[in-house]
């Protein structure tokens, strides 16, 4: 599907990607053209401009990414599945550059 990204890994500045209060700095993804690495802000902008991204859990279930802005004004991305916000991004492996 054109303009869709399958997010496969994340990176956080302090390396602890299970910590929910530390922002994701980068995301690794693949699409029909290959594997890529992007910043949180680039992914946020991609989604705001009509792009689509998702993750799959270990059972093959899909959760799509959505955007948000923190109370401090920082843009971020997170997942939702079955109409509920979820933490599927935190369950992904750490990206290896």
Residue pairs with C-beta under 8 A, 6 or more apart in sequence:
1 52
2 32
3 50
3 51
3 52
4 31
4 51
4 52
4 53
4 54
5 29
5 30
5 31
5 36
5 43
5 46
5 51
5 52
5 53
5 54
6 29
6 30
6 31
6 53
6 54
6 55
6 56
7 27
7 28
7 29
7 43
7 53
7 54
7 55
7 65
7 89
7 92
8 28
8 29
8 30
8 35
8 55
8 92
8 93
9 27
9 28
9 92
9 93
9 94
9 95
9 96
10 17
10 24
10 26
10 27
10 28
10 89
10 90
10 92
10 94
10 95
11 17
11 24
11 25
11 26
11 27
11 28
11 94
11 95
11 97
12 19
12 22
12 23
12 24
12 25
13 22
13 23
13 25
14 22
15 94
16 22
17 24
17 90
17 92
17 94
18 90
20 87
20 90
23 40
23 74
23 76
24 40
24 76
24 77
24 89
25 39
25 40
26 37
26 38
26 39
26 40
26 95
27 37
27 38
27 39
27 40
27 43
27 77
27 89
27 95
28 35
28 36
28 37
28 95
29 35
29 36
29 37
29 38
29 43
29 53
30 36
37 95
37 97
38 46
40 75
40 76
40 77
41 75
43 53
43 65
43 77
44 67
44 75
44 76
44 77
46 53
47 53
47 65
47 66
47 67
47 77
48 67
52 64
52 65
53 64
53 65
53 77
54 62
54 63
54 64
54 65
54 79
55 62
55 63
55 65
55 79
55 88
55 89
55 91
55 92
56 62
56 63
57 63
57 88
57 91
61 81
62 81
63 79
63 80
63 81
63 86
63 88
64 79
64 80
64 81
65 77
65 78
65 79
65 89
66 77
66 78
66 79
66 80
66 85
67 75
67 76
67 77
68 75
68 76
68 77
68 78
69 75
69 76
70 76
77 89
78 85
78 86
78 87
78 89
79 85
79 86
79 87
79 88
79 89
80 86
81 88
